[in-house]
Amino acid sequence: MEAKNFYGKFAGLIRERIFLVGLLCVFLPLLSLLLVQFQSLSLMQRKSVQANNLLLQSCLESVAAETNYIYRLESEKILNLPVSALKDENSAAAHFERHKWNGAQVYFTYSNDGKAIRFFPTQIDANLSDAVKRAFYGRENEANLNNLTVVESDPNRRFIFKFLADNNGNTAGAVGFVLNNDFFVKEILPSIVKEKRAAFFPGEYGETVIVTVLDGKNRLISADQPVSGIDENVSVPLRFVFMDWHLQAQNTVVSQSDWSRKIFRNNILISCLLAAFLALALIIALRAANRQMKLSQIKSDFVANISHELRTPLTSIRVFGELLSAGWIKDEEKLRETGTQIESETRRLTYLIDNLLDYSQIEAGKKQYHFERGDLRETIAATIQSLEPQLSRKGYQLDFEADKESSAEISFDREGVRQVLINLIDNAVKYSPENKRILISFSENYGKAVIRVRDWGIGIPQSEQKKIFEKFHRIGNNLTHDVKGSGLGLAIVSQIVAAHHGRIEVKSSPHKGSTFSIYLPAGKNGNGR
């Protein structure tokens, strides 16, 4: 038994401290991670040069690969010439016009039948024509059918061509084009470098990276300035066209220590954001779990309380019925008293069932109200009169005070107002075990009909006063521990008052009692309908 009690206390302590336990579970691993990161900062500083160079190399490799892709793609489009067009100048010209590309300055075809090269456009620089002929003639026997061949023996007159096969698989001729070096240097390469630099070095880092192009003799081809410093240079050659050129890159502003510190700061920021996100998620989850636990407990208490509330009058009715059926009560006065008791318990049972049914209708949005103009004072007085016999037997005194000068003619639902009064009076009875006086008053104040129900009972703590109108909510303290109830009475009162476009207020102090005030529209249109 002691072990069971210890386990129960320990489990209760864990539930009460579950938020702190959750925070420790989240922040201790994160704190350990940050400490490990701090210890590894010196190692990151030593490795940052290598990491930076690897990143620069990856950037240049991507630039070279993109250059390769563009030139291969455009070459395949341009050199995909039908074999028949080798002998048809107009057909070849139309093909080149359809696939015109600024990266090519001259197109040409060669047919084995004519042993001659045709240029498109036909009027070209003689030096260019001679250079192509010198480079092309003599390669006829090196035919690599349908594969691209790049000739860069003359850096100023580079060209790409492809041998074409006839229907028998023999070499029928070739088609090619001369590269436009300026277009590559001024248009293609800057566009690729800008895109890749932004991808590999986003934001301010990209502005510190310089990418240059140098020829085989390390002469500057493209860039504002050459890369300086051998140790920090990264170089990657171009691998399809311009193969005698190579790309170089250097990070000119960010030092190794600055780089590592920025990485560390970013990691710290990410870790802190992650911790904050996890903490927020944990808070939300714990609150949801706590709310669910409370709701589950409230529902469990509701079932227990309502079972007790229903069982009590049923038990009384059953006992009185057994006494009557057994003929044990002979005295006429006793018979009358027993009948009154049965009637009282039946009314009590009807009141409980009505509350349950009304609440279910309100929750389902099916509750209907019948508003009619009438005398509110009469309804209040009639309700009090119907409750007096039962309550007087229990020692309670119901007093009714009404301002005779106030207008009592308003539009209201009689059964709804009656139920509000019954619930409030029943509430006052439950929580007034010693001072058994209950005062109901009616007055008019600034166009509002005001009904007040006051008791001198145990009162309501300030912290509970905003919650008492919530469904299933019951005040949990030592003073109310033995008081049974469904937790629906005040929730139903609040809903009915809202349906009348009114409001309800409570003023209460522990050990001094409570006053519930209901304000209903008392204008010409009553509830405003």
C-alpha positions in Angstrom: 0.0 0.0 0.0 2.8 2.4 0.9 4.6 1.6 -2.4 1.3 2.3 -4.3 0.9 5.6 -2.5 4.5 6.6 -3.2 3.9 5.8 -6.9 0.7 7.8 -7.0 2.4 10.8 -5.4 5.4 10.5 -7.7 3.1 10.3 -10.8 1.2 13.3 -9.5 4.4 15.3 -9.1 5.5 14.4 -12.6 2.1 15.6 -14.0 2.4 18.8 -12.1 5.9 19.4 -13.3 5.5 18.0 -16.8 6.1 21.4 -18.4 9.5 21.8 -16.7 10.4 18.2 -17.5 9.5 18.8 -21.1 11.6 22.0 -21.3 14.6 20.2 -19.8 14.2 17.4 -22.3 14.3 20.0 -25.1 17.0 22.4 -23.9 19.5 20.0 -22.4 20.3 18.3 -25.8 20.3 21.7 -27.5 22.7 23.2 -24.9 25.0 20.2 -25.4 24.9 20.8 -29.1 25.8 24.4 -28.7 28.7 23.5 -26.4 30.1 21.0 -29.0 29.8 23.7 -31.7 31.7 26.2 -29.6 34.5 23.7 -28.9 34.7 22.9 -32.6 35.1 26.6 -33.6 38.9 26.4 -33.6 38.8 23.3 -35.9 36.3 25.1 -38.2 38.7 28.0 -38.5 41.5 25.7 -39.7 39.2 23.9 -42.1 37.5 26.9 -43.5 40.1 27.6 -46.1 39.7 24.1 -47.5 35.9 24.3 -47.3 35.9 27.7 -49.0 38.1 26.4 -51.8 35.9 23.3 -52.3 32.9 25.6 -52.5 34.7 27.8 -55.1 35.7 24.7 -57.0 32.1 23.4 -57.0 30.9 26.7 -58.3 33.5 26.7 -61.1 32.7 23.1 -62.0 29.0 24.0 -62.2 29.9 26.9 -64.5 32.0 24.6 -66.7 29.2 22.0 -66.8 26.6 24.6 -67.7 28.8 25.9 -70.5 29.3 22.3 -71.8 25.5 21.7 -71.7 24.6 24.9 -73.6 27.2 24.4 -76.4 26.3 20.7 -76.8 22.6 21.5 -76.9 22.9 24.3 -79.4 25.3 22.2 -81.5 22.9 19.3 -81.7 20.1 21.6 -82.9 22.3 23.3 -85.5 24.1 20.3 -86.8 21.0 18.1 -87.0 20.9 18.7 -90.8 19.2 16.2 -93.1 21.7 14.5 -95.4 19.8 15.6 -98.5 20.5 19.2 -97.5 24.2 18.7 -98.2 23.4 19.0 -101.9 20.6 21.5 -101.6 21.9 24.9 -100.7 18.5 26.4 -100.2 17.4 23.6 -97.8 20.6 24.0 -95.8 20.2 27.8 -95.6 16.6 27.4 -94.4 17.8 25.0 -91.7 20.5 27.3 -90.4 18.0 30.2 -90.4 15.6 28.2 -88.3 18.3 27.4 -85.8 20.1 30.6 -85.9 22.2 31.2 -82.7 24.3 34.2 -81.7 27.0 31.9 -80.5 27.7 30.9 -84.1 29.1 33.4 -86.5 29.3 31.2 -89.7 27.7 27.9 -90.7 29.1 25.5 -93.3 28.4 22.2 -95.1 30.7 19.8 -96.9 29.6 17.2 -99.5 31.8 14.2 -100.5 30.4 14.5 -104.0 31.5 18.0 -104.7 34.5 18.0 -102.4 33.7 21.6 -101.6 32.7 23.7 -98.5 29.7 25.9 -98.7 29.4 28.8 -96.1 26.3 30.4 -94.8 26.2 33.3 -95.2 28.1 33.0 -98.5 30.0 36.3 -98.1 32.5 35.8 -95.3 36.0 36.9 -94.5 38.5 35.2 -96.7 40.9 34.5 -93.8 38.1 32.8 -91.9 37.2 30.7 -95.0 40.8 29.7 -95.5 41.2 28.8 -91.8 38.2 26.5 -91.8 39.3 24.9 -95.1 42.8 24.3 -93.7 41.5 22.8 -90.5 38.7 20.7 -92.1 40.5 19.2 -95.2 42.5 16.2 -94.2 39.9 15.1 -91.6 37.6 13.4 -94.1 39.2 10.1 -93.4 38.9 10.6 -89.6 35.1 10.5 -89.9 33.4 9.9 -86.5 29.9 9.6 -87.8 27.2 11.6 -86.0 29.6 12.7 -83.2 30.5 16.3 -82.5 34.1 17.3 -83.2 35.6 20.5 -81.8 38.6 22.1 -83.7 40.5 24.8 -81.7 43.9 24.8 -83.5 43.3 28.5 -84.1 42.0 30.1 -80.9 40.4 33.0 -83.0 38.6 30.6 -85.4 37.2 27.7 -83.4 34.5 25.5 -84.9 32.4 22.5 -84.2 31.3 20.0 -86.9 29.8 16.6 -87.4 30.1 14.0 -90.2 26.8 12.8 -91.7 26.1 9.3 -93.0 24.1 8.3 -96.0 21.5 5.5 -96.1 24.3 2.9 -96.5 26.2 4.1 -93.5 29.0 5.8 -95.5 30.2 9.3 -94.9 28.1 11.6 -97.1 29.6 14.9 -95.8 29.7 17.1 -92.8 28.0 20.2 -91.3 29.5 22.7 -88.8 29.7 26.2 -87.5 32.4 28.7 -86.4 32.1 29.9 -82.8 31.6 33.5 -81.9 34.2 34.0 -79.1 32.9 37.5 -78.2 29.4 36.2 -77.6 30.7 33.6 -75.2 32.8 36.1 -73.3 30.3 38.9 -73.1 26.9 37.1 -73.0 27.0 33.4 -72.1 29.8 33.3 -69.5 28.7 36.3 -67.5 25.1 35.0 -67.3 26.2 31.6 -66.1 28.7 33.0 -63.6 26.0 35.3 -62.1 23.5 32.5 -61.8 26.0 30.0 -60.2 27.6 32.5 -57.9 24.2 33.4 -56.5 23.4 29.8 -56.0 26.6 28.9 -54.3 27.2 32.2 -52.5 23.8 33.8 -51.7 23.5 37.3 -50.5 26.5 39.4 -49.5 28.9 36.5 -50.0 28.4 36.5 -53.8 29.8 40.1 -54.0 33.1 38.9 -52.6 33.7 36.1 -55.1 35.6 37.0 -58.3 35.5 34.6 -61.3 37.9 35.2 -64.1 38.7 33.5 -67.4 42.3 33.1 -68.5 43.8 31.6 -71.7 46.5 28.9 -71.9 49.2 31.6 -71.2 47.3 32.9 -68.2 46.3 36.1 -70.0 43.1 37.6 -68.8 40.1 37.0 -71.1 37.2 38.1 -68.9 36.9 39.8 -65.4 37.6 43.2 -63.9 40.8 41.9 -62.3 42.9 38.7 -62.3 42.9 36.5 -59.2 45.9 37.1 -57.0 47.5 34.9 -54.5 48.4 31.4 -55.5 47.5 29.7 -52.2 43.8 30.8 -52.3 43.2 30.4 -56.1 40.9 27.7 -57.5 41.2 26.8 -61.1 38.9 24.6 -63.3 39.4 24.1 -67.1 36.6 24.2 -69.7 36.1 20.8 -71.1 34.2 20.9 -74.4 34.8 24.2 -76.1 37.5 26.8 -75.3 39.4 23.9 -73.7 42.6 26.0 -73.7 40.9 28.4 -71.3 40.4 27.9 -67.6 38.2 29.5 -64.9 39.7 30.9 -61.7 37.9 32.1 -58.5 38.9 33.8 -55.3 37.0 35.0 -52.2 38.6 38.4 -51.8 36.8 39.8 -48.7 35.7 37.1 -46.3 38.7 35.9 -44.2 38.8 32.4 -42.8 38.1 33.5 -39.3 35.2 35.7 -40.4 33.8 32.8 -42.5 33.9 30.4 -39.5 32.4 33.0 -37.2 29.5 33.7 -39.5 28.9 30.0 -39.9 28.9 29.6 -36.1 26.6 32.6 -35.6 24.2 31.1 -38.2 24.3 27.7 -36.4 23.6 29.4 -33.1 20.7 31.4 -34.6 19.2 28.2 -36.2 19.6 26.3 -32.9 17.9 29.1 -30.9 15.1 29.3 -33.4 14.7 25.6 -33.3 14.7 25.7 -29.5 12.1 28.4 -29.5 9.9 26.5 -32.0 10.2 23.3 -30.0 9.4 25.2 -26.8 6.3 26.8 -28.4 5.2 23.4 -29.8 5.7 21.8 -26.4 3.7 24.6 -24.7 0.9 24.2 -27.2 1.0 20.4 -26.8 1.1 20.5 -23.0 -1.7 23.0 -22.9 -3.8 20.9 -25.2 -3.0 17.7 -23.2 -3.8 19.6 -20.0 -7.0 20.9 -21.4 -8.0 17.4 -22.6 -7.1 15.9 -19.2 -9.3 18.6 -17.5 -12.1 18.0 -19.9 -11.9 14.3 -19.3 -11.9 14.8 -15.6 -14.8 17.3 -15.8 -16.8 14.8 -17.9 -16.0 12.0 -15.4 -17.1 14.2 -12.5 -20.2 15.2 -14.5 -21.3 11.6 -15.0 -20.7 10.9 -11.3 -22.5 14.0 -10.1 -25.5 13.7 -12.5 -25.8 10.0 -11.5 -25.9 11.0 -7.9 -28.3 13.8 -8.6 -30.7 11.5 -10.4 -30.3 8.6 -8.0 -31.2 10.7 -4.9 -34.8 11.6 -5.9 -35.4 8.2 -7.5 -34.3 6.5 -4.3 -36.7 8.7 -2.3 -39.6 8.0 -4.6 -38.9 4.3 -4.5 -38.7 4.2 -0.7 -41.9 6.2 -0.3 -43.6 4.0 -2.9 -42.6 0.9 -1.0 -44.0 2.3 2.2 -47.3 3.1 0.5 -47.6 -0.2 -1.3 -46.8 -2.1 1.9 -49.5 -0.3 3.7 -47.2 0.8 6.5 -48.5 4.4 6.5 -52.0 4.5 8.0 -52.2 8.0 9.3 -53.9 10.4 6.9 -51.5 13.2 7.8 -48.6 11.0 7.2 -50.1 9.9 3.8 -50.5 13.6 2.8 -46.9 14.3 3.9 -45.6 11.3 1.9 -47.4 12.4 -1.2 -46.0 15.9 -0.8 -42.5 14.4 -0.5 -43.0 12.3 -3.7 -44.3 15.3 -5.5 -41.3 17.3 -4.4 -38.8 14.7 -5.5 -40.6 14.3 -8.8 -40.3 18.0 -9.4 -36.6 17.7 -8.5 -36.2 14.9 -11.0 -38.1 16.8 -13.7 -35.9 19.8 -13.1 -32.7 17.8 -13.6 -34.0 16.1 -16.7 -35.2 19.4 -18.2 -31.7 20.9 -17.6 -30.1 18.0 -19.5 -32.6 18.2 -22.4 -32.3 21.9 -22.6 -28.6 21.8 -22.6 -28.5 19.2 -25.4 -30.9 21.3 -27.5 -28.8 24.4 -26.9 -25.6 22.6 -27.9 -27.3 21.3 -31.0 -28.7 24.7 -31.9 -32.2 23.4 -31.7 -33.5 25.3 -28.7 -36.6 27.3 -29.5 -37.8 30.3 -27.5 -41.3 31.7 -27.5 -41.1 35.5 -26.9 -44.3 37.2 -25.7 -44.9 40.5 -24.0 -46.0 40.0 -20.4 -45.5 41.0 -16.8 -42.1 39.8 -15.7 -42.9 40.4 -12.1 -45.8 37.9 -12.2 -43.5 35.3 -13.7 -40.9 35.9 -11.0 -43.5 35.8 -8.2 -45.1 32.6 -9.6 -41.8 30.8 -9.8 -40.9 31.8 -6.3 -44.3 30.7 -5.0 -43.9 27.2 -6.7 -40.5 26.7 -5.0 -41.4 28.0 -1.5 -43.1 24.9 -0.1 -40.2 22.6 -0.9 -37.5 25.1 0.2 -39.3 26.1 3.4 -39.3 22.5 4.6 -35.5 22.6 4.3 -35.4 25.8 6.3 -34.8 28.3 3.5 -36.5 31.7 3.3 -37.3 33.2 -0.1 -37.8 37.0 -0.1 -39.0 38.9 -3.2 -38.6 42.6 -3.5 -40.0 44.5 -6.6 -39.9 48.1 -7.5 -43.5 48.9 -8.0 -42.8 52.0 -10.1 -40.7 50.0 -12.6 -42.3 48.8 -15.8 -42.5 45.0 -15.9 -44.0 44.7 -19.4 -41.3 43.3 -21.6 -41.0 40.6 -24.3 -39.6 37.4 -22.9 -39.8 33.6 -22.9 -41.7 32.7 -19.8 -40.3 29.1 -19.5 -36.8 30.4 -20.2 -36.9 33.0 -17.4 -38.5 30.5 -15.1 -35.7 28.1 -15.7 -33.1 30.8 -15.1 -34.7 31.6 -11.7 -34.9 28.0 -10.7 -31.3 27.4 -11.6 -30.0 30.4 -9.8 -32.1 29.7 -6.7 -31.1 26.1 -6.7 -27.5 27.2 -7.0 -28.0 29.6 -4.0 -29.5 26.8 -1.9 -26.6 24.4 -2.6 -24.0 26.9 -1.6 -25.8 28.4 1.5 -25.7 25.7 4.1 -25.8 28.0 7.1 -27.4 31.4 6.3 -30.6 30.2 4.5 -32.0 33.5 3.3 -32.3 34.1 -0.4 -33.4 37.4 -1.8 -34.8 37.8 -5.3 -35.4 41.4 -6.5 -36.7 43.1 -9.6 -36.1 46.7 -10.8 -35.6 48.8 -13.9 -32.4 50.6 -14.6 -31.6 52.7 -17.7 -34.0 50.8 -19.9 -33.0 47.4 -18.6 -35.2 45.0 -16.5 -32.9 43.8 -13.7 -33.4 40.5 -11.8 -31.1 39.8 -8.9 -30.7 36.6 -6.9 -28.6 37.1 -3.7 -27.5 34.7 -1.1 -25.3 34.9 2.0 -23.5 31.6 1.4 -19.9 30.5 0.9 -19.2 32.8 -2.1 -17.1 32.4 -5.2 -13.4 33.1 -5.4 -12.4 35.9 -7.8 -10.4 33.5 -10.0 -13.4 31.3 -10.6 -16.0 34.0 -11.4 -15.2 34.1 -15.2 -15.3 30.3 -15.4 -18.6 29.4 -13.6 -20.6 29.9 -16.8 -18.6 27.4 -18.7 -20.2 24.0 -19.3 -19.4 21.3 -16.7 -17.3 23.7 -14.7 -17.6 23.4 -11.0 -15.7 25.3 -8.3 -13.1 23.0 -6.8 -12.2 23.9 -3.2 -12.7 22.6 0.3 -15.9 24.6 0.8 -17.6 23.1 -2.3 -16.2 19.6 -2.1 -19.3 18.0 -0.8 -21.8 19.9 -2.9 -23.2 17.8 -5.8 -24.3 19.2 -9.1 -24.2 18.7 -12.9 -22.1 21.8 -13.7 -24.7 22.7 -16.4 -27.0 25.1 -14.4 -25.1 28.3 -14.9 -24.1 27.4 -18.4 -27.8 27.1 -19.3 -28.6 30.4 -17.5 -25.9 32.1 -19.6 -27.3 30.7 -22.8 -30.9 31.7 -22.1 -29.9 35.2 -21.0 -27.9 35.6 -24.3 -31.0 34.4 -26.3 -32.9 37.3 -24.7 -30.1 39.7 -25.8 -29.3 40.3 -22.2 -26.3 39.8 -20.0 -25.5 38.3 -16.6 -23.0 39.5 -14.0 -21.9 38.0 -10.7 -20.5 39.8 -7.6 -19.1 37.6 -4.9 -16.7 37.3 -2.1 -15.7 34.1 -0.2 -17.7 33.7 3.0 -19.9 36.7 2.2 -22.3 35.3 -0.4 -23.0 36.0 -4.1 -25.3 38.2 -6.2 -26.2 37.2 -9.7 -27.7 40.2 -11.7 -29.5 39.6 -15.0 -30.1 42.6 -17.3 -32.8 42.2 -20.0 -33.9 44.7 -22.6 -37.0 46.5 -21.2 -37.6 48.9 -24.1 -40.6 49.0 -26.4 -39.5 46.0 -28.3 -38.5 44.0 -25.3 -35.7 41.7 -26.4 -35.2 43.6 -29.5 -37.2 41.3 -31.7 
